[in-house]
Amino acid sequence: MLDSVDGTAFNNEQGNRARKLFAAVVLAALDDAIADDKKYGNGPDQIARWARSRDGREVLSCAGIDPNERVVKGLMEFVSKGVRTSVALSREESERRHAAQAEAA
């Protein structure tokens, strides 16, 4: 009985690690698209093409993201804002965004 629980916990942990790995690939694809947008001006188109491709859909699915058209539009919008993922996910950026929303309200 204990071995079964340990095996399930191990498999769950491995699944979480794999999901995080694929999420990192999605973040890297976003950063690449942002760099393309700054350099060539085609970042949103690049991320949309990638997200709609078979490989992109597979990576999104493995990261726990449903690869539907709404997600593609969200990725395109994120890239068009031009904020790198490391900055967008930082605490300072989150606090700045919340302060801006509080001032607007």
MOFENMO-V955283 format. One record per residue. SS is DSSP state (@ for helix, = for strand, . for the rest). PSI is psi as a letter, one per 20 degrees, with the letter a starting at -180 (none if undefined). Layout:
ss:SS psi:PSI
ss:SS psi:PSI
This chain:
ss:. psi:g
ss:@ psi:h
ss:@ psi:h
ss:@ psi:g
ss:@ psi:g
ss:@ psi:g
ss:@ psi:g
ss:@ psi:g
ss:@ psi:g
ss:@ psi:g
ss:@ psi:h
ss:@ psi:g
ss:@ psi:g
ss:@ psi:g
ss:@ psi:g
ss:@ psi:h
ss:@ psi:g
ss:@ psi:g
ss:@ psi:g
ss:@ psi:h
ss:@ psi:g
ss:@ psi:h
ss:@ psi:h
ss:@ psi:h
ss:@ psi:h
ss:@ psi:g
ss:@ psi:h
ss:@ psi:h
ss:@ psi:h
ss:@ psi:g
ss:@ psi:h
ss:@ psi:g
ss:@ psi:h
ss:@ psi:g
ss:@ psi:g
ss:@ psi:h
ss:@ psi:g
ss:@ psi:h
ss:@ psi:g
ss:. psi:i
ss:. psi:j
ss:. psi:k
ss:@ psi:g
ss:@ psi:h
ss:@ psi:h
ss:@ psi:g
ss:@ psi:h
ss:@ psi:g
ss:@ psi:g
ss:@ psi:g
ss:@ psi:h
ss:@ psi:i
ss:. psi:r
ss:@ psi:g
ss:@ psi:g
ss:@ psi:g
ss:@ psi:h
ss:@ psi:g
ss:@ psi:g
ss:@ psi:g
ss:@ psi:g
ss:@ psi:h
ss:. psi:i
ss:. psi:j
ss:. psi:p
ss:. psi:o
ss:. psi:m
ss:. psi:r
ss:@ psi:h
ss:@ psi:h
ss:@ psi:g
ss:@ psi:g
ss:@ psi:h
ss:@ psi:g
ss:@ psi:g
ss:@ psi:g
ss:@ psi:g
ss:@ psi:g
ss:@ psi:h
ss:@ psi:h
ss:@ psi:h
ss:. psi:j
ss:. psi:p
ss:. psi:q
ss:@ psi:h
ss:@ psi:h
ss:@ psi:g
ss:@ psi:h
ss:. psi:i
ss:. psi:q
ss:@ psi:h
ss:@ psi:g
ss:@ psi:h
ss:@ psi:g
ss:@ psi:h
ss:@ psi:g
ss:@ psi:g
ss:@ psi:h
ss:@ psi:h
ss:@ psi:h
ss:@ psi:h
ss:@ psi:h
ss:@ psi:h
ss:@ psi:h
ss:. psi:none
